[in-house]
Amino acid sequence: MEIFKYDKINVKPIKIPTPFLVGDVWAYLLESDGDFILVDCGPKTQDGLSVVHEFLKKEGVHPHQIRQIWLTHAHPDHHGAAKVLAEECQAEIVALHELVPYVEQTENYAPFTHFFEEHGIPTDWITNFEMQYNWFKQFMDPILLDDELIDGDVIHCGTVPFKVHHMPGHAWGHAVFECLDEAFVIAGDVLIEHISSNALIAFNQETGEKRNSLLDFRTSMKQTADFGKRIFSGHGNSFENPEAIWHKHDSSHQIRKKRIYKLLDKPMTLLEITQAIFPFAKEPKLAYLPISEVVGYLDWLLVDGMIQIVDEHPIRYGAV
């Protein structure tokens, strides 16, 4: 495994297996002036924990030397093992304040149910979606943050400062950690070389208002690329050409946006659009992520004034 050695800090990638379709996830051990920080930690699985333990042993790092665990976002492949490892390492868990309801697992699922009902998603599908959501909980423990960050905070590994940026879209409360002394960024799932992450459906936990996740995500991707620094991603290898990667993903987004728009010369429901774009989404266990993907593009088309809601029981979309 390649270790990235900078003047003041070392970045050691840890490739962790997951039980999810996304495959392996990358966590990072930061080392500076005898201070050790773990950024993300993988899911709560025996395989994942064993990889982390073996990595630390190989690097000659005792778990108690890890001072803090920084979380990019609250998806189980990234934060699921945080409680277990924090207890083993006697480390603090640090993340953006916006992550609190998600890591504590107190988030409200009711807005999702209402949204799907409005869009005519079958009741048994909605039940299946909630079952899938609950299935993921076995791979993560509820946790309390030891330090709640806000956008713009500066935190340190040793003497090396990192600026914390709230980059929502793929997930609300997603943090990107920009190293201010060296030319790298730990970006989680905001910017990945080989894929563009799904901008998942999200709601304001206080008001129940749906967020425009894809538009948020595109802004976050562009801002992360604009740092012009090496990107250490949550999946796949690191890369040094973030602007080119952003343009590649932007081009793919624009193509899909046009494809969905062309479908809407006649009114269609969310599920009809999803199955036209993703034919495999014919059963609920395969449909949630494609539905979430399509919702993002519908939001974008609505904001641009290219489509409108033409029926409400269930909601149907059509070109303006």
Disulfide bonds with the S-S distance in Angstrom:
none
